[in-house]
Structure formats: structure tokens, C-alpha cells
Amino acid sequence: MNSKFTWINGRLVATADATVPFLTAGLHYGVAIFEGIRAYQTPRGLGVFRLREHMKRFDDSSRIVGFRDLPYSVDDLIEIVRSTVRANEFGDCYIRPLLWLADGGWHLTIDSGKPHVAVTVWEQAVYGGHGSPAGGLNACVSSFTRHHPNAMMTKAKVSGNYANSIMAKTDASRNGFDEAIMLDPQGYVAECTGANLFVVRNGKLITPPADAILEGITRDTVVAIAGDLGITVGESQLSRDHLYVVDEVFACGTAAEVVGITSIDHRPVGTGATGPVTTAIREAYLSAVRGGHARSDGWVTMV
Ligand SMILES: Cc1ncc(COP(=O)(O)O)c(C=O)c1O
């Protein structure tokens, strides 16, 4: 990561100096919540995509886990992100706010510790730094089950939740796949390891219901964009074999953007290439994040 400056507990410091003591409960128990946000260059300057929605989810995540009396409001956090992005002076970049349990928390209660907060920024994007590949991804269905919503809170972006994603993605990668699709505890399609999932069948978009997934901000963006394009969108349970017979499948998330999944479990999806609906949504999304879409003004916060 080539991050230059990090804002940590009220101070902007060189990222190398933004360190956390080994004896920090959040590190030992995975009690931390985070966001993944992107800033893109737009004709008006650098803009953060859907910043308020991300910081609202950050606030929601911390409350779901049980933090109370947060030290910063959503408005404060928005300004902290903007100033940290400005300080790093990058072009397109990735923004990582994190809140973790520190100053105690050794008795397996949130109330015996305190929330600490940091925000950092780095330049490297996922998928080798070149954005999501137009050519699509080769995915498998994971043998690891996605969290039950009453075991780990799936609406909260909790660091500890990601051990599940990391196991699934590592297994997929060791087996030669780019991505893993995870099923929920009932056996229905949930989401990818760090992205939501849509399928296209007979020209209609279908995405799994919000029950066992992280409710992605890109997912919400896709629903709006699809509506603008006159594409019908619905939520419905999808079984594993739906994935084998639909016309198109795509993943969407801040890091993944909108990317076709062109093969699942060694079966080509549709024609085996990124399909026309995915392409239309992907193009509209990439234009929205870069300020070139009719909705961009409402979605992009200039830094
Ligand atoms: C498990 C999971 N699902 C979905 C998403 C997509 O969320 P968003 O579109 O808000 O980035 C992410 C990424 O944050 C994720 O980690």
C-alpha cells in the first residue's frame, strides 16, 4: 500500500507512524468495523463516490456491533475522509476508515474498552490496479457458507466477518478461480466474498434479498441505474442451479465496480462473455463514478 498520510484518533500522521499496540482487543477478537470507499478523478476534480452513504453504514456497523457514544458524527467522518484524501494528493484512490476496540475490551464486552478511529487512503486499486476487468471473472460456488445473519451481523461491515470471505477466496484462488460465490445457510445464493451479485434472466435483473448479505452501496447504485435504463429489477432467492442457466451474472461492489462473471463452476455463463445488460450497467456505473452521469451530482462529493 502506498498510503502517505493517515488520520488516527484526531491527528494526521505519516502512515508509517499510524501504529496500533499489540495489546489491542480489536486486533485479538476481530472487533473492528470498516468501510471501503473510492475516489475518482472527475472533470471537476477528485470526487468520493457516495461518501455519505458509506459513512452512514460505518456508523450503522459500529452500532450493530454494540458501540455506543461514538466520538464522531457522520458529518465529522465525512470531513475527516475529505481532509485525509486531500492530504495524500493522489488521483483515483481507495479510502479505508476503520473503527476498533481499544483501551480495554479484554472482558469480551464493548463497554470495557473504547472505540478508536482511523482513516487512510491508498492508490492501488484491486484487480492489479487497473480497475475491474471488462473480460469478466471465472468463479466457483464456495464450500464455505456465508454467515447466518443471527450469528455474525451481515449488515455490519465487521472486520471479523471477513475471515469467512478470506477462507472462501483463498480456497477459490488455490483452485484457479478469480472469485467465490457464497451460499447462505439455507443454501441459496448470497453474495461474493467482497461484492454483491446480480443475475440477468430474460432481460430482467434479479439479486438475492438483503437477509444474509452486506447491503452494498454499489448494489443500490445498480438498482437506480437499471431503473434509469428501463431494466426491471427484483429481489428473489436464487438457487445454485439458477447460476448455471441464467443469461448473465455480475458482481458489484466498491472495489469490484461492476464486473461480469463469465464462468461458474467450469460452466460458461450465457455465451461465456460479459453480456449486454452487464455491459450497459457497467458503462453507466463507470460514468457515474467519474462524474459523467445525470446522477453523478447527487452521488459524488468533491474533496
Ligand atoms: C461481503 C460484501 N458484500 C458486498 C459488498 C459490496 O458493498 P459496497 O457496494 O458497498 O462496496 C462488499 C464490499 O464492501 C462486501 O465486502
The ligand as a Gaussian input file, in Angstrom:
#p B3LYP/6-31G(d) Opt

LIG

0 1
 C      -19.256000      -9.011000       1.700000
 C      -19.500000      -7.831000       0.849000
 N      -20.646000      -7.753000       0.148000
 C      -20.911000      -6.698000      -0.634000
 C      -20.022000      -5.657000      -0.771000
 C      -20.347000      -4.505000      -1.662000
 O      -20.570000      -3.349000      -0.895000
 P      -20.353000      -1.909000      -1.498000
 O      -21.055000      -1.886000      -2.798000
 O      -20.996000      -1.003000      -0.502000
 O      -18.898000      -1.703000      -1.638000
 C      -18.815000      -5.690000      -0.078000
 C      -17.847000      -4.602000      -0.184000
 O      -17.803000      -3.761000       0.646000
 C      -18.562000      -6.802000       0.765000
 O      -17.419000      -6.864000       1.463000

